[in-house]
Amino acid sequence: MATAKILSIGSQVNHSEENLLILFGTKITEGLSHYAVVQEFIEGQAKIRPQMELIFGDQVYHVEKVGRAVQHNMHELEHVNISFNPYDDEHIIESMIYVTPYQFPKLTEGMLITYKD
C-alpha cells in the first residue's frame, strides 16, 4: 500500500469532458501543471495492478486494466493517467489505468490518495 497527498489541482483538471485524470509528481513542468493533479508520496511506493483499489479521500475506485507503461511512469515520475471510462481491449492506452466506477472523483488540495493492494 502507498499513500500520496494532493499538493495542487490544476485549473483545467475538473473541466475534462473526457473523464480523465492526470496525476504527476513534483517534477511536473509548468505547462502540464494546469491539466494535472500534483501528488507527493508520503508512504510507500505505488505498484499498480488490476483488482487493486485507488481511494481519493473516501471515494473508492477499482482498477480494471493497467497499461504496460504505467509502472515505469509511476516509478520514474510519480505519473499516471486514470480513465473513468470503459476500456476496449483493442484500444488500450499503455500509459492509462482504467477504473470503475465511471465517475470523476471530487478532489481537494490536501486530500490523500491511497493505492491499496
NUKOLFI-991684 format. One record per atom (N, C-alpha, C): x, y, z negated; residue in one letter; atom name; residue number from 1. Coordinates in nm, 2 decimals, always signed. Example, Ala and Ser with C-alpha at 12.3 -4.5 7.8 and 13.67 -1.06 7.14 Angstrom:
2
+--------+--------+--------+------+------+-----+
!   east !  north !     up ! rest ! atom !  nr !
+--------+--------+--------+------+------+-----+
!  +1.32 !  -0.57 !  -0.78 !    a !    N !   1 !
!  +1.23 !  -0.45 !  -0.78 !    a !   CA !   1 !
!  +1.32 !  -0.33 !  -0.78 !    a !    C !   1 !
!  +1.28 !  -0.22 !  -0.71 !    s !    N !   2 !
!  +1.37 !  -0.11 !  -0.71 !    s !   CA !   2 !
!  +1.29 !  +0.00 !  -0.79 !    s !    C !   2 !
+--------+--------+--------+------+------+-----+
END
This chain:
117
+--------+--------+--------+------+------+-----+
!   east !  north !     up ! rest ! atom !  nr !
+--------+--------+--------+------+------+-----+
!  +0.08 !  -0.12 !  +0.00 !    m !    N !   1 !
!  +0.00 !  +0.00 !  +0.00 !    m !   CA !   1 !
!  +0.09 !  +0.12 !  +0.00 !    m !    C !   1 !
!  +0.04 !  +0.23 !  +0.07 !    a !    N !   2 !
!  +0.11 !  +0.35 !  +0.07 !    a !   CA !   2 !
!  +0.01 !  +0.47 !  +0.06 !    a !    C !   2 !
!  +0.06 !  +0.58 !  +0.00 !    t !    N !   3 !
!  -0.03 !  +0.69 !  -0.02 !    t !   CA !   3 !
!  +0.04 !  +0.82 !  +0.04 !    t !    C !   3 !
!  -0.04 !  +0.90 !  +0.11 !    a !    N !   4 !
!  +0.01 !  +1.03 !  +0.16 !    a !   CA !   4 !
!  -0.08 !  +1.14 !  +0.12 !    a !    C !   4 !
!  -0.03 !  +1.26 !  +0.11 !    k !    N !   5 !
!  -0.11 !  +1.37 !  +0.07 !    k !   CA !   5 !
!  -0.12 !  +1.46 !  +0.20 !    k !    C !   5 !
!  -0.24 !  +1.52 !  +0.22 !    i !    N !   6 !
!  -0.26 !  +1.61 !  +0.33 !    i !   CA !   6 !
!  -0.21 !  +1.75 !  +0.29 !    i !    C !   6 !
!  -0.10 !  +1.79 !  +0.36 !    l !    N !   7 !
!  -0.04 !  +1.92 !  +0.33 !    l !   CA !   7 !
!  -0.11 !  +2.04 !  +0.40 !    l !    C !   7 !
!  -0.15 !  +2.01 !  +0.53 !    s !    N !   8 !
!  -0.22 !  +2.11 !  +0.61 !    s !   CA !   8 !
!  -0.31 !  +2.05 !  +0.71 !    s !    C !   8 !
!  -0.41 !  +2.12 !  +0.75 !    i !    N !   9 !
!  -0.50 !  +2.08 !  +0.86 !    i !   CA !   9 !
!  -0.50 !  +2.18 !  +0.97 !    i !    C !   9 !
!  -0.46 !  +2.15 !  +1.09 !    g !    N !  10 !
!  -0.45 !  +2.24 !  +1.20 !    g !   CA !  10 !
!  -0.59 !  +2.30 !  +1.23 !    g !    C !  10 !
!  -0.59 !  +2.42 !  +1.28 !    s !    N !  11 !
!  -0.71 !  +2.49 !  +1.31 !    s !   CA !  11 !
!  -0.80 !  +2.42 !  +1.41 !    s !    C !  11 !
!  -0.75 !  +2.34 !  +1.50 !    q !    N !  12 !
!  -0.82 !  +2.27 !  +1.60 !    q !   CA !  12 !
!  -0.86 !  +2.13 !  +1.56 !    q !    C !  12 !
!  -0.83 !  +2.08 !  +1.45 !    v !    N !  13 !
!  -0.85 !  +1.94 !  +1.41 !    v !   CA !  13 !
!  -1.00 !  +1.90 !  +1.41 !    v !    C !  13 !
!  -1.08 !  +1.98 !  +1.35 !    n !    N !  14 !
!  -1.22 !  +1.94 !  +1.34 !    n !   CA !  14 !
!  -1.30 !  +1.98 !  +1.46 !    n !    C !  14 !
!  -1.24 !  +2.03 !  +1.56 !    h !    N !  15 !
!  -1.31 !  +2.07 !  +1.68 !    h !   CA !  15 !
!  -1.30 !  +1.97 !  +1.79 !    h !    C !  15 !
!  -1.25 !  +1.85 !  +1.76 !    s !    N !  16 !
!  -1.23 !  +1.75 !  +1.86 !    s !   CA !  16 !
!  -1.36 !  +1.68 !  +1.90 !    s !    C !  16 !
!  -1.40 !  +1.69 !  +2.02 !    e !    N !  17 !
!  -1.52 !  +1.62 !  +2.06 !    e !   CA !  17 !
!  -1.49 !  +1.47 !  +2.10 !    e !    C !  17 !
!  -1.35 !  +1.44 !  +2.10 !    e !    N !  18 !
!  -1.31 !  +1.31 !  +2.14 !    e !   CA !  18 !
!  -1.31 !  +1.22 !  +2.02 !    e !    C !  18 !
!  -1.34 !  +1.26 !  +1.90 !    n !    N !  19 !
!  -1.34 !  +1.18 !  +1.78 !    n !   CA !  19 !
!  -1.20 !  +1.12 !  +1.75 !    n !    C !  19 !
!  -1.10 !  +1.20 !  +1.77 !    l !    N !  20 !
!  -0.96 !  +1.15 !  +1.75 !    l !   CA !  20 !
!  -0.89 !  +1.24 !  +1.64 !    l !    C !  20 !
!  -0.80 !  +1.17 !  +1.57 !    l !    N !  21 !
!  -0.73 !  +1.24 !  +1.46 !    l !   CA !  21 !
!  -0.58 !  +1.22 !  +1.48 !    l !    C !  21 !
!  -0.50 !  +1.32 !  +1.48 !    i !    N !  22 !
!  -0.36 !  +1.31 !  +1.49 !    i !   CA !  22 !
!  -0.30 !  +1.34 !  +1.35 !    i !    C !  22 !
!  -0.23 !  +1.24 !  +1.30 !    l !    N !  23 !
!  -0.16 !  +1.26 !  +1.17 !    l !   CA !  23 !
!  -0.01 !  +1.27 !  +1.20 !    l !    C !  23 !
!  +0.06 !  +1.36 !  +1.14 !    f !    N !  24 !
!  +0.20 !  +1.38 !  +1.16 !    f !   CA !  24 !
!  +0.27 !  +1.41 !  +1.03 !    f !    C !  24 !
!  +0.40 !  +1.37 !  +1.02 !    g !    N !  25 !
!  +0.48 !  +1.40 !  +0.90 !    g !   CA !  25 !
!  +0.53 !  +1.55 !  +0.91 !    g !    C !  25 !
!  +0.61 !  +1.58 !  +0.81 !    t !    N !  26 !
!  +0.66 !  +1.72 !  +0.80 !    t !   CA !  26 !
!  +0.75 !  +1.76 !  +0.91 !    t !    C !  26 !
!  +0.79 !  +1.67 !  +1.00 !    k !    N !  27 !
!  +0.88 !  +1.71 !  +1.11 !    k !   CA !  27 !
!  +0.80 !  +1.76 !  +1.23 !    k !    C !  27 !
!  +0.67 !  +1.79 !  +1.21 !    i !    N !  28 !
!  +0.59 !  +1.83 !  +1.32 !    i !   CA !  28 !
!  +0.64 !  +1.96 !  +1.38 !    i !    C !  28 !
!  +0.62 !  +1.98 !  +1.51 !    t !    N !  29 !
!  +0.65 !  +2.10 !  +1.58 !    t !   CA !  29 !
!  +0.54 !  +2.21 !  +1.56 !    t !    C !  29 !
!  +0.57 !  +2.33 !  +1.58 !    e !    N !  30 !
!  +0.47 !  +2.44 !  +1.57 !    e !   CA !  30 !
!  +0.36 !  +2.42 !  +1.66 !    e !    C !  30 !
!  +0.39 !  +2.38 !  +1.79 !    g !    N !  31 !
!  +0.28 !  +2.37 !  +1.89 !    g !   CA !  31 !
!  +0.18 !  +2.26 !  +1.85 !    g !    C !  31 !
!  +0.23 !  +2.15 !  +1.79 !    l !    N !  32 !
!  +0.14 !  +2.04 !  +1.76 !    l !   CA !  32 !
!  +0.06 !  +2.07 !  +1.63 !    l !    C !  32 !
!  +0.11 !  +2.16 !  +1.55 !    s !    N !  33 !
!  +0.05 !  +2.18 !  +1.41 !    s !   CA !  33 !
!  -0.09 !  +2.23 !  +1.42 !    s !    C !  33 !
!  -0.14 !  +2.29 !  +1.53 !    h !    N !  34 !
!  -0.28 !  +2.34 !  +1.54 !    h !   CA !  34 !
!  -0.37 !  +2.22 !  +1.56 !    h !    C !  34 !
!  -0.32 !  +2.11 !  +1.61 !    y !    N !  35 !
!  -0.40 !  +2.00 !  +1.65 !    y !   CA !  35 !
!  -0.39 !  +1.87 !  +1.56 !    y !    C !  35 !
!  -0.31 !  +1.89 !  +1.45 !    a !    N !  36 !
!  -0.28 !  +1.77 !  +1.37 !    a !   CA !  36 !
!  -0.30 !  +1.80 !  +1.22 !    a !    C !  36 !
!  -0.31 !  +1.69 !  +1.15 !    v !    N !  37 !
!  -0.31 !  +1.70 !  +1.00 !    v !   CA !  37 !
!  -0.17 !  +1.66 !  +0.96 !    v !    C !  37 !
!  -0.10 !  +1.74 !  +0.88 !    v !    N !  38 !
!  +0.03 !  +1.71 !  +0.83 !    v !   CA !  38 !
!  +0.02 !  +1.63 !  +0.70 !    v !    C !  38 !
!  +0.09 !  +1.52 !  +0.70 !    q !    N !  39 !
!  +0.08 !  +1.43 !  +0.58 !    q !   CA !  39 !
!  +0.22 !  +1.42 !  +0.52 !    q !    C !  39 !
!  +0.23 !  +1.40 !  +0.39 !    e !    N !  40 !
!  +0.36 !  +1.37 !  +0.33 !    e !   CA !  40 !
!  +0.34 !  +1.25 !  +0.24 !    e !    C !  40 !
!  +0.42 !  +1.15 !  +0.26 !    f !    N !  41 !
!  +0.41 !  +1.03 !  +0.18 !    f !   CA !  41 !
!  +0.46 !  +1.05 !  +0.04 !    f !    C !  41 !
!  +0.38 !  +1.01 !  -0.06 !    i !    N !  42 !
!  +0.42 !  +1.03 !  -0.20 !    i !   CA !  42 !
!  +0.44 !  +0.89 !  -0.26 !    i !    C !  42 !
!  +0.40 !  +0.78 !  -0.19 !    e !    N !  43 !
!  +0.42 !  +0.65 !  -0.25 !    e !   CA !  43 !
!  +0.42 !  +0.55 !  -0.13 !    e !    C !  43 !
!  +0.52 !  +0.46 !  -0.13 !    g !    N !  44 !
!  +0.53 !  +0.35 !  -0.03 !    g !   CA !  44 !
!  +0.55 !  +0.40 !  +0.11 !    g !    C !  44 !
!  +0.56 !  +0.30 !  +0.20 !    q !    N !  45 !
!  +0.57 !  +0.33 !  +0.34 !    q !   CA !  45 !
!  +0.46 !  +0.25 !  +0.41 !    q !    C !  45 !
!  +0.38 !  +0.31 !  +0.50 !    a !    N !  46 !
!  +0.27 !  +0.25 !  +0.56 !    a !   CA !  46 !
!  +0.31 !  +0.15 !  +0.66 !    a !    C !  46 !
!  +0.25 !  +0.03 !  +0.65 !    k !    N !  47 !
!  +0.26 !  -0.07 !  +0.76 !    k !   CA !  47 !
!  +0.12 !  -0.09 !  +0.81 !    k !    C !  47 !
!  +0.10 !  -0.05 !  +0.93 !    i !    N !  48 !
!  -0.04 !  -0.06 !  +0.99 !    i !   CA !  48 !
!  -0.06 !  -0.19 !  +1.05 !    i !    C !  48 !
!  -0.18 !  -0.25 !  +1.02 !    r !    N !  49 !
!  -0.22 !  -0.38 !  +1.08 !    r !   CA !  49 !
!  -0.37 !  -0.39 !  +1.08 !    r !    C !  49 !
!  -0.42 !  -0.47 !  +1.17 !    p !    N !  50 !
!  -0.57 !  -0.49 !  +1.17 !    p !   CA !  50 !
!  -0.62 !  -0.54 !  +1.04 !    p !    C !  50 !
!  -0.74 !  -0.51 !  +1.01 !    q !    N !  51 !
!  -0.81 !  -0.55 !  +0.89 !    q !   CA !  51 !
!  -0.77 !  -0.47 !  +0.76 !    q !    C !  51 !
!  -0.67 !  -0.39 !  +0.77 !    m !    N !  52 !
!  -0.64 !  -0.31 !  +0.65 !    m !   CA !  52 !
!  -0.74 !  -0.19 !  +0.64 !    m !    C !  52 !
!  -0.73 !  -0.12 !  +0.53 !    e !    N !  53 !
!  -0.82 !  +0.00 !  +0.52 !    e !   CA !  53 !
!  -0.74 !  +0.13 !  +0.52 !    e !    C !  53 !
!  -0.79 !  +0.23 !  +0.58 !    l !    N !  54 !
!  -0.74 !  +0.37 !  +0.57 !    l !   CA !  54 !
!  -0.85 !  +0.44 !  +0.49 !    l !    C !  54 !
!  -0.81 !  +0.51 !  +0.38 !    i !    N !  55 !
!  -0.90 !  +0.57 !  +0.30 !    i !   CA !  55 !
!  -0.86 !  +0.72 !  +0.29 !    i !    C !  55 !
!  -0.96 !  +0.80 !  +0.33 !    f !    N !  56 !
!  -0.94 !  +0.95 !  +0.33 !    f !   CA !  56 !
!  -1.02 !  +1.00 !  +0.21 !    f !    C !  56 !
!  -0.95 !  +1.03 !  +0.09 !    g !    N !  57 !
!  -1.03 !  +1.06 !  -0.03 !    g !   CA !  57 !
!  -1.10 !  +0.94 !  -0.07 !    g !    C !  57 !
!  -1.24 !  +0.94 !  -0.06 !    d !    N !  58 !
!  -1.32 !  +0.83 !  -0.09 !    d !   CA !  58 !
!  -1.39 !  +0.77 !  +0.03 !    d !    C !  58 !
!  -1.35 !  +0.81 !  +0.15 !    q !    N !  59 !
!  -1.41 !  +0.77 !  +0.28 !    q !   CA !  59 !
!  -1.32 !  +0.65 !  +0.33 !    q !    C !  59 !
!  -1.39 !  +0.53 !  +0.34 !    v !    N !  60 !
!  -1.31 !  +0.41 !  +0.37 !    v !   CA !  60 !
!  -1.34 !  +0.38 !  +0.52 !    v !    C !  60 !
!  -1.23 !  +0.35 !  +0.59 !    y !    N !  61 !
!  -1.23 !  +0.31 !  +0.73 !    y !   CA !  61 !
!  -1.15 !  +0.17 !  +0.74 !    y !    C !  61 !
!  -1.20 !  +0.09 !  +0.83 !    h !    N !  62 !
!  -1.14 !  -0.04 !  +0.85 !    h !   CA !  62 !
!  -1.07 !  -0.04 !  +0.99 !    h !    C !  62 !
!  -0.94 !  -0.08 !  +0.99 !    v !    N !  63 !
!  -0.86 !  -0.09 !  +1.11 !    v !   CA !  63 !
!  -0.91 !  -0.21 !  +1.19 !    v !    C !  63 !
!  -0.95 !  -0.18 !  +1.32 !    e !    N !  64 !
!  -0.99 !  -0.29 !  +1.41 !    e !   CA !  64 !
!  -0.88 !  -0.33 !  +1.50 !    e !    C !  64 !
!  -0.80 !  -0.23 !  +1.55 !    k !    N !  65 !
!  -0.70 !  -0.26 !  +1.65 !    k !   CA !  65 !
!  -0.58 !  -0.16 !  +1.63 !    k !    C !  65 !
!  -0.46 !  -0.21 !  +1.66 !    v !    N !  66 !
!  -0.34 !  -0.13 !  +1.64 !    v !   CA !  66 !
!  -0.26 !  -0.14 !  +1.77 !    v !    C !  66 !
!  -0.23 !  -0.03 !  +1.83 !    g !    N !  67 !
!  -0.14 !  -0.03 !  +1.95 !    g !   CA !  67 !
!  +0.00 !  -0.06 !  +1.91 !    g !    C !  67 !
!  +0.08 !  -0.11 !  +2.01 !    r !    N !  68 !
!  +0.21 !  -0.16 !  +1.98 !    r !   CA !  68 !
!  +0.31 !  -0.05 !  +1.94 !    r !    C !  68 !
!  +0.29 !  +0.08 !  +1.97 !    a !    N !  69 !
!  +0.38 !  +0.18 !  +1.93 !    a !   CA !  69 !
!  +0.35 !  +0.24 !  +1.80 !    a !    C !  69 !
!  +0.25 !  +0.20 !  +1.73 !    v !    N !  70 !
!  +0.20 !  +0.27 !  +1.61 !    v !   CA !  70 !
!  +0.31 !  +0.25 !  +1.50 !    v !    C !  70 !
!  +0.36 !  +0.13 !  +1.48 !    q !    N !  71 !
!  +0.45 !  +0.11 !  +1.36 !    q !   CA !  71 !
!  +0.58 !  +0.19 !  +1.38 !    q !    C !  71 !
!  +0.63 !  +0.19 !  +1.51 !    h !    N !  72 !
!  +0.75 !  +0.27 !  +1.54 !    h !   CA !  72 !
!  +0.73 !  +0.42 !  +1.51 !    h !    C !  72 !
!  +0.62 !  +0.47 !  +1.56 !    n !    N !  73 !
!  +0.59 !  +0.62 !  +1.54 !    n !   CA !  73 !
!  +0.57 !  +0.65 !  +1.39 !    n !    C !  73 !
!  +0.51 !  +0.56 !  +1.32 !    m !    N !  74 !
!  +0.49 !  +0.58 !  +1.18 !    m !   CA !  74 !
!  +0.62 !  +0.58 !  +1.10 !    m !    C !  74 !
!  +0.71 !  +0.49 !  +1.14 !    h !    N !  75 !
!  +0.84 !  +0.48 !  +1.07 !    h !   CA !  75 !
!  +0.93 !  +0.60 !  +1.10 !    h !    C !  75 !
!  +0.93 !  +0.64 !  +1.23 !    e !    N !  76 !
!  +1.02 !  +0.75 !  +1.27 !    e !   CA !  76 !
!  +0.97 !  +0.89 !  +1.24 !    e !    C !  76 !
!  +0.84 !  +0.91 !  +1.26 !    l !    N !  77 !
!  +0.79 !  +1.05 !  +1.25 !    l !   CA !  77 !
!  +0.67 !  +1.06 !  +1.15 !    l !    C !  77 !
!  +0.63 !  +0.95 !  +1.08 !    e !    N !  78 !
!  +0.51 !  +0.95 !  +1.00 !    e !   CA !  78 !
!  +0.39 !  +1.00 !  +1.08 !    e !    C !  78 !
!  +0.39 !  +0.95 !  +1.21 !    h !    N !  79 !
!  +0.29 !  +1.00 !  +1.30 !    h !   CA !  79 !
!  +0.20 !  +0.88 !  +1.35 !    h !    C !  79 !
!  +0.07 !  +0.90 !  +1.35 !    v !    N !  80 !
!  -0.02 !  +0.81 !  +1.42 !    v !   CA !  80 !
!  -0.14 !  +0.89 !  +1.47 !    v !    C !  80 !
!  -0.20 !  +0.83 !  +1.57 !    n !    N !  81 !
!  -0.32 !  +0.88 !  +1.63 !    n !   CA !  81 !
!  -0.43 !  +0.78 !  +1.59 !    n !    C !  81 !
!  -0.55 !  +0.83 !  +1.54 !    i !    N !  82 !
!  -0.66 !  +0.75 !  +1.50 !    i !   CA !  82 !
!  -0.78 !  +0.78 !  +1.58 !    i !    C !  82 !
!  -0.84 !  +0.67 !  +1.64 !    s !    N !  83 !
!  -0.96 !  +0.69 !  +1.72 !    s !   CA !  83 !
!  -1.08 !  +0.63 !  +1.64 !    s !    C !  83 !
!  -1.18 !  +0.72 !  +1.63 !    f !    N !  84 !
!  -1.31 !  +0.68 !  +1.56 !    f !   CA !  84 !
!  -1.41 !  +0.64 !  +1.67 !    f !    C !  84 !
!  -1.36 !  +0.57 !  +1.77 !    n !    N !  85 !
!  -1.45 !  +0.53 !  +1.88 !    n !   CA !  85 !
!  -1.42 !  +0.38 !  +1.91 !    n !    C !  85 !
!  -1.52 !  +0.31 !  +1.97 !    p !    N !  86 !
!  -1.50 !  +0.17 !  +2.01 !    p !   CA !  86 !
!  -1.38 !  +0.16 !  +2.10 !    p !    C !  86 !
!  -1.31 !  +0.05 !  +2.09 !    y !    N !  87 !
!  -1.19 !  +0.03 !  +2.18 !    y !   CA !  87 !
!  -1.23 !  -0.07 !  +2.29 !    y !    C !  87 !
!  -1.15 !  -0.06 !  +2.40 !    d !    N !  88 !
!  -1.17 !  -0.15 !  +2.51 !    d !   CA !  88 !
!  -1.03 !  -0.22 !  +2.53 !    d !    C !  88 !
!  -1.03 !  -0.36 !  +2.52 !    d !    N !  89 !
!  -0.90 !  -0.43 !  +2.53 !    d !   CA !  89 !
!  -0.82 !  -0.40 !  +2.65 !    d !    C !  89 !
!  -0.89 !  -0.36 !  +2.76 !    e !    N !  90 !
!  -0.82 !  -0.34 !  +2.88 !    e !   CA !  90 !
!  -0.76 !  -0.19 !  +2.89 !    e !    C !  90 !
!  -0.80 !  -0.11 !  +2.80 !    h !    N !  91 !
!  -0.75 !  +0.03 !  +2.80 !    h !   CA !  91 !
!  -0.70 !  +0.08 !  +2.66 !    h !    C !  91 !
!  -0.62 !  -0.01 !  +2.60 !    i !    N !  92 !
!  -0.57 !  +0.03 !  +2.47 !    i !   CA !  92 !
!  -0.46 !  +0.13 !  +2.48 !    i !    C !  92 !
!  -0.47 !  +0.24 !  +2.40 !    i !    N !  93 !
!  -0.36 !  +0.33 !  +2.40 !    i !   CA !  93 !
!  -0.26 !  +0.29 !  +2.29 !    i !    C !  93 !
!  -0.14 !  +0.26 !  +2.33 !    e !    N !  94 !
!  -0.04 !  +0.20 !  +2.24 !    e !   CA !  94 !
!  +0.00 !  +0.28 !  +2.12 !    e !    C !  94 !
!  -0.03 !  +0.41 !  +2.12 !    s !    N !  95 !
!  +0.00 !  +0.49 !  +2.00 !    s !   CA !  95 !
!  -0.12 !  +0.51 !  +1.91 !    s !    C !  95 !
!  -0.22 !  +0.43 !  +1.93 !    m !    N !  96 !
!  -0.35 !  +0.46 !  +1.87 !    m !   CA !  96 !
!  -0.39 !  +0.35 !  +1.77 !    m !    C !  96 !
!  -0.45 !  +0.39 !  +1.66 !    i !    N !  97 !
!  -0.52 !  +0.30 !  +1.56 !    i !   CA !  97 !
!  -0.67 !  +0.32 !  +1.59 !    i !    C !  97 !
!  -0.74 !  +0.21 !  +1.60 !    y !    N !  98 !
!  -0.88 !  +0.21 !  +1.62 !    y !   CA !  98 !
!  -0.95 !  +0.17 !  +1.50 !    y !    C !  98 !
!  -1.04 !  +0.25 !  +1.44 !    v !    N !  99 !
!  -1.11 !  +0.22 !  +1.32 !    v !   CA !  99 !
!  -1.26 !  +0.23 !  +1.32 !    v !    C !  99 !
!  -1.32 !  +0.17 !  +1.22 !    t !    N ! 100 !
!  -1.47 !  +0.19 !  +1.20 !    t !   CA ! 100 !
!  -1.48 !  +0.24 !  +1.06 !    t !    C ! 100 !
!  -1.59 !  +0.31 !  +1.03 !    p !    N ! 101 !
!  -1.70 !  +0.35 !  +1.12 !    p !   CA ! 101 !
!  -1.66 !  +0.45 !  +1.22 !    p !    C ! 101 !
!  -1.74 !  +0.47 !  +1.32 !    y !    N ! 102 !
!  -1.71 !  +0.56 !  +1.43 !    y !   CA ! 102 !
!  -1.75 !  +0.70 !  +1.39 !    y !    C ! 102 !
!  -1.70 !  +0.75 !  +1.28 !    q !    N ! 103 !
!  -1.74 !  +0.89 !  +1.23 !    q !   CA ! 103 !
!  -1.61 !  +0.96 !  +1.18 !    q !    C ! 103 !
!  -1.59 !  +1.08 !  +1.23 !    f !    N ! 104 !
!  -1.48 !  +1.16 !  +1.19 !    f !   CA ! 104 !
!  -1.48 !  +1.19 !  +1.04 !    f !    C ! 104 !
!  -1.38 !  +1.17 !  +0.97 !    p !    N ! 105 !
!  -1.38 !  +1.20 !  +0.82 !    p !   CA ! 105 !
!  -1.39 !  +1.35 !  +0.79 !    p !    C ! 105 !
!  -1.44 !  +1.38 !  +0.67 !    k !    N ! 106 !
!  -1.43 !  +1.51 !  +0.62 !    k !   CA ! 106 !
!  -1.30 !  +1.52 !  +0.55 !    k !    C ! 106 !
!  -1.22 !  +1.62 !  +0.59 !    l !    N ! 107 !
!  -1.08 !  +1.63 !  +0.54 !    l !   CA ! 107 !
!  -1.06 !  +1.76 !  +0.47 !    l !    C ! 107 !
!  -0.97 !  +1.76 !  +0.36 !    t !    N ! 108 !
!  -0.94 !  +1.88 !  +0.29 !    t !   CA ! 108 !
!  -0.79 !  +1.88 !  +0.26 !    t !    C ! 108 !
!  -0.73 !  +1.99 !  +0.25 !    e !    N ! 109 !
!  -0.59 !  +2.00 !  +0.21 !    e !   CA ! 109 !
!  -0.58 !  +1.95 !  +0.06 !    e !    C ! 109 !
!  -0.47 !  +1.87 !  +0.04 !    g !    N ! 110 !
!  -0.45 !  +1.81 !  -0.09 !    g !   CA ! 110 !
!  -0.51 !  +1.67 !  -0.11 !    g !    C ! 110 !
!  -0.60 !  +1.64 !  -0.01 !    m !    N ! 111 !
!  -0.67 !  +1.50 !  -0.01 !    m !   CA ! 111 !
!  -0.56 !  +1.39 !  +0.00 !    m !    C ! 111 !
!  -0.58 !  +1.28 !  -0.06 !    l !    N ! 112 !
!  -0.49 !  +1.17 !  -0.04 !    l !   CA ! 112 !
!  -0.54 !  +1.07 !  +0.07 !    l !    C ! 112 !
!  -0.45 !  +1.02 !  +0.14 !    i !    N ! 113 !
!  -0.48 !  +0.92 !  +0.24 !    i !   CA ! 113 !
!  -0.41 !  +0.79 !  +0.19 !    i !    C ! 113 !
!  -0.49 !  +0.69 !  +0.17 !    t !    N ! 114 !
!  -0.44 !  +0.56 !  +0.13 !    t !   CA ! 114 !
!  -0.44 !  +0.46 !  +0.24 !    t !    C ! 114 !
!  -0.32 !  +0.40 !  +0.26 !    y !    N ! 115 !
!  -0.30 !  +0.29 !  +0.36 !    y !   CA ! 115 !
!  -0.30 !  +0.16 !  +0.28 !    y !    C ! 115 !
!  -0.42 !  +0.10 !  +0.28 !    k !    N ! 116 !
!  -0.43 !  -0.02 !  +0.19 !    k !   CA ! 116 !
!  -0.43 !  -0.15 !  +0.26 !    k !    C ! 116 !
!  -0.34 !  -0.24 !  +0.22 !    d !    N ! 117 !
!  -0.33 !  -0.37 !  +0.28 !    d !   CA ! 117 !
!  -0.45 !  -0.46 !  +0.25 !    d !    C ! 117 !
+--------+--------+--------+------+------+-----+
END
